[in-house]
Amino acid sequence: EAGVAQSPRYKIIEKRQSVAFWCNPISGHATLYWYQQILGQGPKLLIQFQNNGVVDDSQLPKDRFSAERLKGVDSTLKIQPAKLEDSAVYLCASSLVPGRKLFFGSGTQLSVL
Amino acid sequence: GNSVTQMEGPVTLSEEAFLTINCTYTATGYPSLFWYVQYPGEGLQLLLKATKADDKGSNKGFEATYRKETTSFHLEKGSVQVSDSAVYFCALSGTQGGSEKLVFGKGTKLTVNP
């Protein structure tokens, strides 16, 4: 069974630039999550999709972050413009049932200089 | 809201030593509890889980028991190996704002020396 795919693996940008991350969940998983993991901290949920609808985006900084899940499969997370404090690993995860047994991708490590 | 507090790291042990990583939680209702592990260079993966009070989750020699009376879910292993070196995250799944959410602790880095 293929896992959760994410790209790119690493990204280095300057502040005020924009960046986009891509995620392909496990086939059949209706729930997709984007987490932000700052060095030394646990993952923090940014947004949760159920199919192509947003279930929770309460911790997404909507002035600069946006996310979409086209056709309820792939998802993209965008940051525009980036700030230094956005440096983190961005994790995508998917699950069959919301909140239960999440499968995580390897993440995208973002460095904002 | 729901939250998880786990033992600060890093933890450094010798091979075959006993491991305990403490985890306590705050939640309304009846959450499910999890331990996730992140090996160097890899994504998080589920290590074990417990869905109700007094359940014991176990996998790869690791165990954790869901203790409602002490709101705890401590991770234990009787004899650690070098290959257990990783970051361990305690997590809680519960309903908040009408949806099921997974909340993580800050993680505990374990290093096992030969």
Boltz contact constraints between the chains, C-beta under 6 A:
constraints:
  - contact:
      token1: [A, 41]
      token2: [B, 106]
      max_distance: 6.0
  - contact:
      token1: [A, 42]
      token2: [B, 89]
      max_distance: 6.0
  - contact:
      token1: [A, 42]
      token2: [B, 104]
      max_distance: 6.0
  - contact:
      token1: [A, 42]
      token2: [B, 105]
      max_distance: 6.0
  - contact:
      token1: [A, 42]
      token2: [B, 106]
      max_distance: 6.0
  - contact:
      token1: [A, 42]
      token2: [B, 107]
      max_distance: 6.0
  - contact:
      token1: [A, 43]
      token2: [B, 104]
      max_distance: 6.0
  - contact:
      token1: [A, 55]
      token2: [B, 99]
      max_distance: 6.0
  - contact:
      token1: [A, 56]
      token2: [B, 99]
      max_distance: 6.0
  - contact:
      token1: [A, 98]
      token2: [B, 100]
      max_distance: 6.0
  - contact:
      token1: [A, 99]
      token2: [B, 93]
      max_distance: 6.0
  - contact:
      token1: [A, 99]
      token2: [B, 100]
      max_distance: 6.0
  - contact:
      token1: [A, 99]
      token2: [B, 101]
      max_distance: 6.0
  - contact:
      token1: [A, 99]
      token2: [B, 102]
      max_distance: 6.0
  - contact:
      token1: [A, 101]
      token2: [B, 46]
      max_distance: 6.0
  - contact:
      token1: [A, 104]
      token2: [B, 43]
      max_distance: 6.0
  - contact:
      token1: [A, 104]
      token2: [B, 44]
      max_distance: 6.0
  - contact:
      token1: [A, 105]
      token2: [B, 43]
      max_distance: 6.0
  - contact:
      token1: [A, 106]
      token2: [B, 43]
      max_distance: 6.0
  - contact:
      token1: [A, 107]
      token2: [B, 43]
      max_distance: 6.0
